[in-house]
Amino acid sequence: GDAFVELYTKYENDTATHYRCRKTVKARDLWFKVLDAQMETGTPYLCYKDAANRKSNQSNLGTIKSSNLCTEIIEYSDDKETAVCNLASIALPAFVNETTKQFNYDKLHEVAKVVTNNLNRVIDINYYPTEKTRRSNLRHRPIGIGVQGLADAFILMRQAFDSDEARQLNADVFETIYYAAIAESCYLCKSEEYKPYDLYNGSPMSEGIFQFDMWGVDQSELMWDWDSLKASVKEYGICNSLFTAQMPVASSAKITGSYEMTEVIPS
């Protein structure tokens, strides 16, 4: 965050102490080195640590220092607990009506709620290789719901990948998943099947700050009734600290015959 930038800049400008260590390179040259490596090896994975910490519902726990291998999950860990990711992906082509070419958001909402419930069951009965992983998962109960076959859905709906219609579909799909997951998590607390996760109090969502608020999105422009959901969350809480993620699904997409996650299909 800002403290890191301040300290880094101080060291960078401290020529008396660090002049021997300094080396200036062109940003474009460095960027092409990264791109070459990604094309040849698939790595390095890139994630933006400052942005991730500022926009995480786990920001009340402390600084999040790393992600998982594929960078879709960024969670808090410390010397007492090791973060675990609990993932599921939804195959989007299944929600496109073959006749009307319309996307069924109500069905996606229903399925996302089922997935949320299922992932909570996974957390309860999973095998944990260490006590630190078990402690973390039961305290924070993070889930990550992603997608596969977004490009397939565009094709079925006759939308160009870079069109305004596709851009809006993309936004509406992920809003629907996020909304449904929170609604189900809140319902599980309302029904007293679960309690709010251990460190819910003090989190951004406990204060009415949802993910889109952290991005400065105008709530009035969204498709779902967020005011009612925020009121329910304030009253009953949520049993999960995180909800969505976009994992690569390189293997499972082959099983469903979908193209990987949100990637464009190359010609």
C-alpha positions as a printed Julia matrix, in Angstrom:
267×3 Matrix{Float64}:
   0.0     0.0     0.0
   0.95    3.64    0.45
   3.47    2.85    3.2
   5.36    0.51    0.85
   5.43    3.11   -1.93
   6.74    5.74    0.47
   9.51    3.48    1.77
  10.45    2.22   -1.69
  10.69    5.78   -3.04
  12.82    6.81   -0.08
  15.31    4.0    -0.79
  15.23    4.75   -4.5
  16.16    8.39   -3.9
  18.79    7.66   -1.24
  21.74    7.85   -3.63
  24.32    8.15   -0.87
  23.55    4.69    0.47
  22.2     2.76   -2.5
  23.82    4.24   -5.58
  25.81    1.05   -6.19
  22.64   -1.05   -6.2
  20.57    1.14   -8.5
  19.95    0.26  -12.1
  17.47    1.98  -14.38
  15.75    0.02  -17.15
  13.07    1.03  -19.62
   9.62   -0.09  -18.5
   8.79   -1.26  -22.04
  11.92   -3.44  -22.17
  11.06   -5.0   -18.82
   7.46   -5.59  -19.92
   8.54   -7.41  -23.09
  10.85   -9.62  -21.02
   7.82  -10.59  -18.93
   5.68  -11.23  -22.02
   8.39  -13.34  -23.67
   8.65  -15.46  -20.54
   4.87  -15.9   -20.35
   4.62  -17.02  -23.97
   7.48  -19.48  -23.58
   6.79  -20.87  -20.11
   3.37  -19.64  -18.94
   5.03  -17.78  -16.07
   5.45  -15.44  -14.29
   1.91  -14.95  -13.09
   1.12  -11.32  -12.39
  -1.03   -9.96   -9.58
  -1.33   -6.49   -8.1
  -0.7    -6.75   -4.39
  -1.68   -3.2    -3.46
  -4.99   -3.34   -5.33
  -5.74   -6.8    -3.93
  -5.23   -5.64   -0.35
  -7.25   -2.47   -0.79
 -10.19   -4.32   -2.36
 -10.33   -7.45   -0.21
 -13.04   -8.28    2.28
 -10.23   -9.74    4.42
  -8.48   -6.36    4.67
  -9.36   -6.16    8.37
  -7.12   -9.18    9.09
  -3.78   -7.64    8.08
  -1.6    -7.49    4.99
  -2.24  -10.27    2.47
   1.21  -11.31    1.28
   0.65  -13.78   -1.53
  -1.8   -15.54   -3.8
  -2.2   -19.14   -4.84
  -0.29  -20.43   -7.87
  -2.68  -19.14  -10.53
  -3.37  -15.85   -8.67
  -7.17  -16.07   -8.7
  -7.29  -16.33   -4.9
  -5.56  -13.84   -2.6
  -6.14  -14.62    1.06
  -4.72  -13.82    4.48
  -2.21  -16.2     6.06
   0.07  -15.9     9.09
   2.19  -18.11   11.32
  -0.93  -19.68   12.85
  -3.01  -20.37    9.73
  -2.52  -21.23    6.07
  -5.16  -20.01    3.63
  -7.19  -22.52    1.6
  -9.2   -21.84   -1.55
 -12.52  -23.61   -2.12
 -13.36  -23.3    -5.8
 -16.1   -24.14   -8.28
 -16.72  -22.96  -11.83
 -20.0   -22.6   -13.72
 -20.28  -23.5   -17.42
 -21.94  -20.45  -18.97
 -23.09  -21.98  -22.31
 -25.7   -23.95  -20.36
 -27.58  -20.71  -19.62
 -28.02  -19.57  -23.23
 -31.4   -20.35  -24.76
 -30.71  -22.0   -28.12
 -33.89  -20.61  -29.66
 -34.04  -17.03  -28.39
 -30.27  -16.57  -27.95
 -31.01  -14.94  -24.58
 -29.06  -15.5   -21.35
 -31.01  -16.92  -18.39
 -29.81  -14.86  -15.41
 -32.47  -16.27  -13.08
 -31.17  -19.8   -13.67
 -27.58  -18.62  -13.14
 -28.7   -17.02   -9.87
 -30.29  -20.31   -8.78
 -27.21  -22.38   -9.67
 -24.82  -19.96   -7.97
 -26.8   -20.32   -4.74
 -26.58  -24.11   -4.99
 -22.83  -23.88   -5.59
 -22.44  -21.61   -2.55
 -24.25  -24.11   -0.36
 -22.21  -27.0    -1.77
 -18.88  -25.25   -1.17
 -19.84  -24.63    2.45
 -20.42  -28.37    2.78
 -16.99  -28.99    1.29
 -15.44  -26.71    3.92
 -17.18  -28.68    6.68
 -16.22  -32.2     5.6
 -12.96  -31.68    3.73
  -9.7   -33.41    4.59
  -7.12  -30.92    5.84
  -3.46  -31.93    5.6
  -2.43  -29.57    8.41
  -4.09  -28.01   11.42
  -3.17  -24.55   10.08
  -5.2   -25.11    6.9
  -8.16  -26.42    8.89
  -8.05  -23.47   11.26
  -7.95  -20.95    8.42
 -10.74  -22.51    6.39
 -13.15  -22.87    9.3
 -12.46  -19.35   10.56
 -12.79  -17.48    7.26
 -14.77  -19.91    5.06
 -13.67  -18.33    1.75
 -15.22  -19.61   -1.46
 -14.37  -18.77   -5.07
 -17.03  -19.19   -7.76
 -15.74  -18.71  -11.31
 -16.86  -19.47  -14.84
 -15.87  -21.31  -17.96
 -17.07  -20.87  -21.53
 -17.67  -17.11  -21.58
 -16.43  -17.03  -25.17
 -18.78  -19.91  -26.0
 -21.71  -17.93  -24.58
 -20.77  -14.94  -26.76
 -20.71  -17.19  -29.82
 -24.08  -18.8   -29.02
 -25.58  -15.31  -28.57
 -23.94  -14.05  -31.78
 -21.95  -11.4   -29.93
 -18.45  -10.31  -30.92
 -15.96  -10.81  -28.09
 -15.04   -7.1   -28.04
 -18.58   -5.72  -28.51
 -20.47   -3.52  -26.06
 -23.09   -6.26  -25.71
 -20.44   -8.8   -24.71
 -18.95   -6.36  -22.22
 -22.35   -5.89  -20.58
 -23.04   -9.63  -20.52
 -19.7   -10.18  -18.82
 -20.55   -7.63  -16.12
 -24.08   -8.95  -15.62
 -22.9   -12.57  -15.31
 -20.41  -11.82  -12.56
 -22.79   -9.47  -10.76
 -25.39  -12.24  -10.71
 -22.95  -14.81   -9.33
 -21.68  -12.39   -6.66
 -25.21  -11.39   -5.66
 -26.49  -14.96   -5.44
 -23.48  -16.17   -3.45
 -23.85  -13.39   -0.87
 -27.6   -13.92   -0.68
 -27.15  -17.64    0.03
 -24.37  -17.02    2.54
 -26.61  -14.54    4.35
 -29.57  -16.95    4.25
 -27.44  -19.68    5.84
 -26.83  -17.3     8.74
 -30.48  -16.21    8.87
 -31.6   -19.85    9.06
 -28.98  -20.4    11.8
 -27.47  -23.28    9.85
 -24.23  -21.31   10.12
 -23.06  -18.33   12.11
 -21.26  -15.34   10.59
 -17.65  -16.33    9.99
 -15.35  -15.67   12.95
 -13.82  -12.37   11.8
 -16.87  -10.93   10.04
 -17.12   -7.95   12.41
 -14.82   -5.2    11.2
 -14.7    -6.5     7.62
 -15.72   -4.16    4.78
 -18.95   -6.13    4.19
 -19.94   -5.8     7.86
 -19.8    -2.05    7.28
 -21.89   -2.22    4.1
 -18.93   -1.99    1.72
 -19.22   -4.59   -1.05
 -16.76   -5.34   -3.84
 -18.29   -2.96   -6.39
 -18.18   -0.14   -3.8
 -14.4    -0.55   -3.6
 -14.22   -0.05   -7.38
 -16.36    3.08   -7.32
 -19.22    1.51   -9.26
 -22.54    3.38   -9.13
 -24.9     0.93   -7.43
 -27.94    2.41   -9.21
 -26.54    1.13  -12.52
 -26.49   -2.51  -11.39
 -29.17   -5.06  -12.25
 -29.92   -6.62   -8.84
 -31.51   -5.14   -5.67
 -28.38   -4.47   -3.65
 -30.04   -2.22   -1.06
 -32.2    -5.07    0.22
 -29.29   -7.5     0.27
 -27.07   -5.04    2.15
 -29.83   -4.62    4.74
 -30.07   -8.41    5.17
 -26.3    -8.79    5.5
 -26.23   -6.03    8.12
 -28.94   -7.84   10.11
 -27.82  -11.47    9.78
 -24.2   -11.42    8.57
 -22.55  -13.82    6.12
 -20.8   -17.13    6.71
 -18.15  -16.66    3.99
 -15.43  -14.02    3.78
 -14.85  -14.24    0.0
 -17.14  -15.26   -2.88
 -15.85  -15.06   -6.45
 -12.65  -15.98   -8.27
 -11.59  -16.63  -11.83
  -9.56  -19.82  -11.91
  -7.98  -21.12  -15.17
 -10.17  -24.3   -15.39
  -7.75  -25.75  -17.95
  -8.79  -29.31  -17.07
 -12.48  -29.07  -16.12
 -13.38  -26.97  -19.17
 -12.31  -29.88  -21.36
 -14.8   -32.09  -19.53
 -17.73  -29.76  -20.2
 -16.59  -28.9   -23.72
 -16.24  -25.22  -22.83
 -13.44  -22.83  -23.62
 -11.27  -21.82  -20.67
 -12.65  -19.28  -18.18
 -13.08  -15.82  -19.78
 -10.42  -16.31  -22.44
 -10.95  -15.45  -26.09
 -10.78  -18.36  -28.53
  -7.69  -17.87  -30.73
  -8.03  -18.29  -34.47
